[in-house]
Amino acid sequence: SRQFMSASSSPNQCKQVEIEQKFVVDGQEEEIERRLISLGLKKVAIKSFVDWYFDTPCWRLTTQDHWLRFRTTNENGIWELKRG
């Protein structure tokens, strides 16, 4: 799990906290999608984004389990500092 704080140019989005868990699903994507649909879930959106990660030349942030990124979407961009 990872938690992160983010700041954006919008005053209404000053702080966010996210808990994230990742799972390995190699070759099981279609089965997982069928299972989710059987539970009454459906796709509501597809989002595309580009992440730019920043660190010092000696990887000071990454070696301390931190990631500084700028994420751009179709509409805007947001800075995020993730802490592991």
Secondary structure, DSSP 8 states (H G I E B T S, - for coil): -BEEEEE-SSGGGS-----B-----TT-HHHHHHHHHHTT---------EEEEE--TT-TTGGGTEEEEEEE-SS-EEEEEEE-
